[in-house]
Amino acid sequence: MVSLFSGIVVGIFILNSYVVSDTIVGIFDLAISLLSQMWILKTLAFIILVGSIMALIDRSGGIGGLIDYVQNRKKIVNSKRSALFLSYIIGVLIFVETSITALVSGAVGRAFCKEYKISNAKLAYVCDSTSAPISSLIVFNGYGALLLGLITTQIDSGMIAGNGIDLLINSLLYNFYAIITLIIVFLSIWFDIDIGPMKNSKYTQLHETILFSKQASKYLMILPIALMVILVFVFLYITGDGNILKGSGSSAVFYTMLSTIAFMFIYYIPKKIMNIKTFTLTTYKGSIHLLPIAFIMLAAFGLSDITSELKTGQYLASFANENLNIYLLASIVFLLSAITAFATGTSWGTYGIMLPIAIPIAVSMDADVPLLIGAVVSGAIFGDHSSPISDTTIISSLAADCEVSEHVKTQLPYALISAFLTMIMFSIVSIYIN
């Protein structure tokens, strides 16, 4: 919070020409602006409601039931490796929305952290490294809608010719960072590879437990989580007026959380899993536990707005010009996108900044357009993946019960390895196709 707030103050100080009184007014204006945007309020509510849902599932005994089922009855999970693989598989299969992906894989993985001495940081790494990468590869989600819209805008403006869907699909082959990251996560789980600060990370219970340890039916956990996944699709369809790709992600996850809590009330109370008083108290205590995370997210949104106002991305992108060597173009676009996403904490915002720049450069230099699109997407995912102010970074930390700072420093070495290999791939492919 101190780091984020300091960044906001310095940014506003610069924007207001170093006038202290205007800076103070600017801070209040930013707070009002953030809290007046419905999508931000829904995102903050989503985080708080996540705490309630996880607390209710834990209090019901559903987590104990799931552990007993996959560990003792089916023997699916019997080691640290198989426990992390379960989270990895869930992360890959649920590609519709990054927040839900990280949340569900983290919720399942946390059930085995204490049993198999899995560090919270390692689980957070698995959650984070599957959520955004897989969502950027299987684009039947908000990522795909945004990218298709930006590409189509370039086609409509006459900048490029062709079909937007074809260009998007072809660019997926060049999303090297996402592909390499998924492979490295797989290998790090299979061979139990811990590098850098991850070697010293251990399992800790970050938040004080408010629940009793007990075991009940596994369905007390499975059904609410399955409902969450299904309802995201449903509400994306509804908010998109029949088109999932045009649905509102913030609205979808918010309505999903509310509906899931309502379902749990109807499911838990009649079965006497808990009474109304216990349900209400658990819901309240669960939400309170995640209030600090909501404040961190709000500050992250604020810093992202400030960097956008400072035109950080445009400044970085201005270094790219037609004098660049065509064989280095994809690598440089990747780096610029990564720095922009890291500084702003958003891959979506980076797409909006970099694609309208990268595509015209590709056309003017007669470079491969899908390759440049892939470079922008890869760079944006890498920067977003590594940024401490990214929503996926914060939510993955939340899901694994891990400090944000610890998650960032333990994940970064893996991300840098993926980025280095990505740079090599872009260099090789650029030479081959150009």
C-alpha positions, 0 to 999 in steps of 0.5 A, spaced: 500 500 500 505 504 501 509 503 495 502 504 490 500 510 494 507 513 493 507 512 486 500 515 485 502 521 489 509 522 485 505 521 478 499 526 480 505 531 483 508 531 476 501 531 472 500 538 476 506 541 475 509 540 482 504 544 485 503 541 492 496 544 493 493 541 486 497 534 488 492 534 494 486 536 490 488 531 484 489 525 489 481 526 492 479 527 484 482 520 483 479 517 488 472 520 486 473 518 479 475 511 481 469 509 485 465 512 480 466 507 475 461 501 476 466 496 473 471 498 478 466 497 484 464 491 481 471 488 481 472 490 488 466 487 490 468 481 487 474 480 491 470 481 497 465 476 495 471 471 494 473 471 501 465 470 503 465 464 498 471 461 500 470 462 508 463 458 507 466 453 503 471 451 508 466 452 514 461 447 511 467 442 511 467 441 503 474 442 503 475 436 507 471 432 503 474 434 497 481 432 500 478 425 503 475 424 496 481 425 491 487 423 496 484 417 500 478 414 496 480 415 488 488 417 490 488 422 485 492 426 489 498 423 493 504 428 493 506 435 492 506 434 485 499 431 484 496 436 488 500 442 484 498 438 477 491 438 479 491 446 480 495 446 473 489 442 470 484 446 473 487 453 470 488 450 463 481 448 463 478 454 465 480 459 460 473 463 460 476 469 465 483 470 468 480 472 475 475 465 476 481 461 473 486 463 478 481 463 484 478 456 482 485 453 481 488 456 488 482 454 492 483 447 490 490 447 491 490 451 498 486 445 500 493 441 499 498 446 501 499 444 509 498 436 507 504 436 502 508 442 505 506 446 498 509 453 499 503 459 498 508 462 493 509 456 489 501 455 488 500 462 487 505 461 481 501 456 478 495 460 479 498 466 475 502 462 470 496 458 467 490 464 468 492 469 463 497 465 458 491 460 457 486 466 456 490 469 451 491 462 447 484 460 447 481 466 445 473 465 446 473 470 452 474 477 453 481 477 451 479 475 444 473 480 444 478 486 445 484 483 440 479 482 435 476 489 436 483 492 435 485 488 429 478 490 426 479 497 427 485 497 423 482 493 417 476 498 417 481 504 417 484 501 411 491 500 415 491 493 413 487 488 409 484 481 410 480 478 415 480 480 423 479 473 425 484 470 421 489 475 423 487 473 430 488 466 429 494 466 426 497 471 431 496 465 436 501 461 433 506 467 435 504 468 442 510 464 444 511 467 452 504 464 453 506 457 450 513 457 453 510 459 460 505 453 460 511 449 459 515 451 464 510 451 469 509 444 467 516 442 468 517 446 474 511 441 477 514 435 474 521 436 476 519 440 483 524 445 480 525 451 485 529 457 483 531 464 486 527 466 492 522 460 491 527 455 494 526 459 501 518 459 500 514 455 505 507 454 507 504 459 511 497 461 513 497 468 512 490 469 514 488 467 521 483 461 520 476 463 522 473 456 521 473 449 524 476 443 521 471 438 519 470 433 513 463 433 510 461 432 503 465 434 497 459 436 493 459 442 498 465 445 495 465 442 488 458 444 486 459 452 488 465 452 484 462 448 478 456 453 478 461 459 478 465 457 472 458 455 469 455 462 471 461 466 468 459 464 461 451 465 462 453 472 465 458 474 459 452 471 454 447 476 458 451 482 458 453 481 451 446 481 448 447 474 446 454 474 444 459 471 449 465 475 446 462 482 447 460 480 455 462 485 461 467 481 465 467 485 471 459 484 471 459 477 469 464 475 475 460 480 480 453 477 478 457 470 479 459 471 486 452 474 488 449 468 485 453 463 488 452 466 495 445 465 494 446 458 491 450 456 497 444 459 502 439 455 499 444 449 499 447 449 506 441 452 510 436 446 508 441 441 509 443 444 516 450 444 514 450 451 518 444 455 521 442 462 518 446 466 524 453 462 522 452 463 515 451 470 515 457 471 520 461 466 516 460 471 510 461 477 514 468 474 516 470 472 510 469 478 506 473 482 512 479 478 511 480 480 504 478 488 505 486 489 504 486 486 498 481 490 495 484 496 497 491 494 494 487 493 487 484 500 488 490 503 489 493 499 483 487 501 478 489 508 481 496 507 479 494 504 472 490 511 471 496 515 472 501 512 468 496 512 462 495 519 463 503 520 463 502 517 457 508 512 459 506 507 454 506 512 448 513 514 450 516 507 450 512 506 444 515 512 440 522 508 440 519 504 435 520 507 428 521 505 421 529 505 421 529 498 426 532 492 423 526 488 420 529 482 424 529 485 431 522 488 430 518 483 433 523 482 439 523 490 440 515 490 440 515 484 445 520 488 450 516 495 449 509 491 450 512 488 456 515 494 459 508 498 458 504 492 461 509 492 467 508 499 468 501 500 467 499 493 470 494 491 465 495 487 458 488 490 456 491 497 456 497 495 453 493 492 447 490 498 446 496 502 446 501 497 442 497 494 437 495 501 433 502 502 433 505 495 431 500 494 426 502 500 422 509 499 423 509 492 420 505 494 414 510 500 413 516 495 413 513 489 410 513 485 416 509 479 418 502 482 421 500 476 425 507 476 428 507 483 430 500 482 433 503 475 437 509 480 439 504 485 442 500 479 446 506 476 448 509 482 451 503 484 454 502 478 458 509 478 460 509 485 463 502 484 466 504 477 469 510 480 472 507 487 475 506 487 482 500 492 480 496 487 475 490 484 477 491 477 476 498 478 480 494 480 486 488 475 485 493 469 484 496 472 491 489 472 494 487 465 491 494 462 494 493 466 501 500 469 499 503 476 500 503 480 493 510 482 494 512 474 495 509 472 489 512 477 485 519 476 487 518 468 487 515 468 480 519 473 477 525 468 475 521 463 472 517 469 468 524 472 466 526 465 463 520 465 459 521 472 456 528 470 454 526 464 451 521 468 447 526 473 445 530 467 442 524 465 438 522 471 435 529 472 433 529 465 429 522 466 426 523 473 424 529 471 420 525 465 417 519 468 415 522 475 413 
